[in-house]
Amino acid sequence: MKKVSIITRSYQRLEYLVQCVTSVRENTIFPYEHIIINNNSSDGTRQWLDWITTMSSGYYPNLKPVHMDRNLGDWKGMKYGAGIAIGDYIVQLDNDITVPKNWLTAMIEVLESTGVGCVTLKRKGVQHVLEPKNIRDIQTSVGLATVGNIGVSVACWIVRREDFNPEAKKAFFMAGAIGRGCLKIINFPCQQIEGWDGSRYQQQEKYHKKDIYSGE
């Protein structure tokens, strides 16, 4: 049985991480490990991760926290996680994102049935949306996936393990670094937590930008 390694980098925003991790646990059927790269947070992230991974109930059985002694930043944290991942697929999942039911199964089946290098989800809660082209439907075991061609990979994306390219300048350019195209699934959208409400990004009022887009 194949397995997925989901990699989430986290710095300071514990209340977002809780929602992100919980949405994965509640909406994922495909076998996975969820690697959390804790970039030296000081807001209780370490304590929460250590606590839930030792709960006797096994409520979060697939969680694998990694505590760093410094902030690696977004892309370096992603590459570190990929280096210790054991899955056949690598997923980037930002810590301010929640995922819908059957998201991972849909992404994997679209990836394998089309031969593209990367699949990403449409993201709700953002001001500027990159619209895909050549819209069509692909049948999956969890329903029709409406997809379109897109040039970049953002927020929540999946690649085959052998296609993960650490030489990409940042996660945003992973699809281009692989070079076999990228598809965006439109009708299994992920949600940015406290994102664009029509006039402002709510999370930017709560946190300084350095706490949202930190490191390299």
C-alpha positions in Angstrom: 0.0 0.0 0.0 1.4 3.4 -1.0 1.6 6.2 1.6 1.7 10.0 1.5 4.0 12.3 3.5 2.2 15.5 4.3 4.6 18.3 5.3 3.5 21.4 7.2 5.8 24.1 8.4 4.7 25.9 11.5 5.8 29.1 13.1 3.9 30.7 16.0 0.3 30.4 14.7 -0.8 27.5 17.0 -4.5 28.1 16.6 -4.1 27.7 12.8 -2.0 24.6 13.1 -4.6 23.0 15.3 -7.3 23.6 12.7 -5.0 22.4 9.9 -4.0 19.2 11.6 -7.6 18.4 12.7 -8.9 18.9 9.2 -6.4 16.4 7.8 -7.3 13.9 10.5 -11.0 14.2 9.9 -11.0 14.3 6.0 -8.2 11.9 5.0 -8.7 8.2 4.1 -5.5 7.5 2.1 -2.6 6.2 4.4 -0.4 9.1 5.4 2.1 10.6 7.8 1.8 14.2 8.8 5.2 15.8 9.4 5.1 19.1 11.3 8.2 21.1 11.1 8.0 23.3 14.1 10.3 26.3 13.3 11.3 27.1 16.9 7.9 28.5 17.8 7.5 30.1 21.2 3.7 30.1 21.5 3.1 26.7 22.9 3.3 24.8 19.6 6.0 22.4 20.9 4.0 21.7 24.0 0.8 21.0 22.1 2.5 18.7 19.6 4.2 16.8 22.3 1.0 16.4 24.3 -1.2 15.2 21.5 1.4 12.7 20.2 1.5 11.1 23.7 -2.3 10.9 24.2 -3.3 7.4 25.1 -6.4 7.7 22.9 -4.3 7.8 19.7 -6.4 10.7 18.5 -3.6 11.9 16.1 -1.9 8.6 15.3 -0.2 9.9 12.1 1.4 13.0 13.4 5.2 13.3 13.4 6.4 16.6 14.9 10.0 17.7 14.4 11.2 20.6 16.6 13.9 22.8 15.1 16.2 24.9 17.3 15.9 27.8 14.8 13.5 29.0 12.2 14.4 27.3 8.9 11.7 29.3 7.1 9.1 28.0 4.6 11.1 26.4 1.8 14.1 25.2 3.8 11.6 23.6 6.3 9.8 22.0 3.4 13.0 20.5 2.1 14.0 19.2 5.5 10.6 17.5 5.9 11.0 15.9 2.4 14.4 14.6 3.5 12.9 12.6 6.3 9.6 11.6 4.6 8.9 8.0 4.0 5.9 8.4 1.7 5.6 7.6 -2.0 4.1 11.1 -2.5 5.1 14.4 -1.0 2.4 17.0 -0.1 3.0 20.5 0.9 0.3 21.8 3.2 0.6 25.3 4.6 -0.3 25.6 8.3 -3.1 28.2 7.7 -5.0 25.8 5.4 -7.8 23.4 6.1 -8.6 20.6 3.6 -12.0 19.1 2.5 -13.3 15.6 2.6 -11.5 13.1 0.2 -9.0 15.8 -0.9 -6.0 13.5 -0.8 -7.6 10.6 -2.7 -8.7 13.0 -5.4 -5.3 14.6 -5.8 -3.5 11.3 -6.0 -5.9 9.8 -8.6 -5.7 13.0 -10.8 -1.9 12.9 -10.5 -1.7 9.3 -11.6 -4.4 9.2 -14.2 -3.0 12.3 -16.1 0.8 11.9 -15.7 1.3 15.5 -14.8 4.1 16.4 -12.4 2.0 18.2 -9.8 -1.6 18.7 -8.6 -2.8 21.5 -6.5 -6.1 22.5 -4.9 -8.0 25.7 -5.5 -7.7 27.9 -2.4 -10.6 29.8 -1.0 -10.0 32.9 1.2 -7.5 34.7 -1.0 -7.9 38.0 -2.8 -6.2 37.1 -6.1 -7.0 33.7 -7.6 -4.9 32.2 -10.3 -7.5 30.8 -12.8 -6.7 27.5 -14.5 -7.1 27.0 -18.2 -8.6 24.1 -20.3 -11.2 23.1 -17.7 -12.4 19.5 -17.8 -13.6 16.7 -15.6 -11.7 13.6 -14.5 -13.5 10.7 -12.9 -12.1 9.6 -9.5 -13.2 7.1 -6.9 -14.5 10.0 -4.8 -16.4 11.8 -7.6 -15.7 14.0 -10.6 -12.7 16.2 -10.2 -13.0 19.4 -12.2 -9.5 20.4 -13.2 -7.5 22.9 -15.3 -4.0 23.7 -16.2 -2.0 26.0 -14.0 1.6 27.1 -14.0 2.4 27.3 -10.3 1.9 25.2 -7.1 0.5 27.1 -4.1 -0.6 26.3 -0.5 -1.6 22.7 -1.0 0.0 20.5 -3.6 1.2 17.0 -4.3 4.1 15.4 -6.3 5.5 12.0 -6.6 8.4 11.4 -4.2 10.9 10.9 -7.1 9.7 14.2 -8.7 10.3 16.4 -5.6 13.0 18.9 -6.7 14.9 20.5 -3.9 16.7 22.7 -6.4 13.5 24.7 -7.0 13.9 28.3 -5.7 10.8 27.9 -3.5 7.7 25.8 -3.1 5.8 28.1 -5.5 8.0 26.9 -8.4 7.8 23.2 -7.7 5.5 22.5 -10.7 7.8 24.4 -13.1 10.9 22.6 -11.7 9.3 19.2 -12.5 8.3 20.3 -15.9 5.4 18.0 -16.8 2.6 20.4 -16.1 0.4 21.1 -13.1 -3.4 20.7 -12.7 -5.5 22.6 -10.2 -8.6 20.8 -8.8 -11.4 23.3 -8.6 -14.2 21.5 -6.8 -12.2 20.1 -3.9 -11.1 23.5 -2.5 -9.0 24.1 0.5 -9.6 27.0 2.8 -7.2 29.7 4.0 -7.9 30.3 7.7 -8.8 33.9 8.5 -8.0 34.9 4.9 -9.5 37.5 2.6 -12.9 38.7 3.8 -13.6 41.0 0.9 -11.6 44.0 2.2 -8.6 42.7 4.1 -6.7 39.6 5.2 -7.8 39.0 8.7 -4.7 37.0 9.7 -2.4 39.9 8.8 -4.2 42.0 11.4 -3.5 39.4 14.0 0.1 38.7 13.1 3.1 40.7 11.8 4.1 39.7 8.3 7.3 38.3 9.6 5.3 35.8 11.7 3.4 34.7 8.6 6.0 34.7 5.9 9.1 34.0 8.0 12.6 32.8 7.1 13.7 31.8 3.6 
